[in-house]
Amino acid sequence: MEITLRIRRQMGRDPASYKSYTLDLEAGATVLDALNRIKWEQDGTLAFRKNCRNAICGSCAVRINGRAALACATRASDAVAGRSEIVVTPLGNLPVLKDLVVDMADFWQNLERVEPYVSTAARRVPEKEFLQTPEERRRLEQSGNCILCGACYSECNSREVNPAFVGPHALAKAWRVLADNRDDHSAERRARYNGTDFAWGCTRCFNCNEVCPMGVEPLDQIQKLRHELVVDPALPETTAVRHRRVFVSQVRTSGWLDETSFALRVLARTPGGLAGLAPLGLRMLLKGKIPFRHRPLASQAEVTRLIDAIQNDDHHH
């Protein structure tokens, strides 16, 4: 099977360029197999990372046709399907060192910001081993499957616009530790994560879920983390928390979101919030986009029952 790979070549901050390589691959060959063949047979200067070749270490994560993936877990035949070539570029949101090798320093530093390890104080149990029930362990399995490949970080829209955002990998790990019954720093963790650089910085674009090769679904873990923050009475009510609470309250009451009332209730206690919204509100008013009468949904009672059932189930757990 003859396949062409178009690879982005770059040294540090120098301008990037693309170079194409054509080779004959066996059926079932992966993109990593192709990269190896190029380096061994055609261009020894090509730089990329690899290690286990079994989708365990995450080292070979790159962008394949514009989307982050593990090169060792992506078949070349699948990547080229319907295309004339496979385009391979480095991960996004990270500076390039050379070709497909990126500097992961920010990635690791942001992970450290969530303190992704069980507190040592909680682990000091001199009498016996700190055992967990099967149910307690199951709570950690999905988030614990993260191999820190950087795929979610690469595709994160929030990270792209907010350099202080820790990233979906860090928040998935934050939930993993917060959900661990052996940790005794839960209150401190909730206070730390309750900000726009942490749990509330995510825009819920779903990119992280789509590219995660291990099924961690970081967005799902972020939503669990946010729920813990919303129901914690000890935390200050930030704009983000008020946004969530008002949203649920309005939908529960009427079945709809009343945009005008919603904006007023969320931003009224935010310094400069309403003033900043005034120009947009005026334009919406002139265009007839502000409804003056909010009609409840016909099946509002059913919506209320569903929300109450979910909230009661949360309290039960």
Secondary structure, 3 states (H helix, E strand, C coil): CEEEEEEEECECCCCCEEEEEEEECCCCCEHHHHHHHHHHHHCCCCCCCCCCCCCCCCCCEEEECCEEEEHHHCEHHHHHCCCCCEEEECCCCCCEEECCEECCHHHHHHHHHCCCCCCCHHHCCCCCCCCCCHHHHHHHHHHHCCCCCCHHHHCCHHHHHCCCCCCHHHHHHHHHHHCCCCCCCHHHHHHHHCCCCCHHHCCCCCHHHHHCCCCCCHHHHHHHHHHHHHCCCCCCCCHHHHHHHHHHHHHHHHCCCCHHHHHHHHHCCCCCHHHHHHHHHHHHHHCCCCCCCCCCCCCHHHHHHHHHHHHHHHHHC
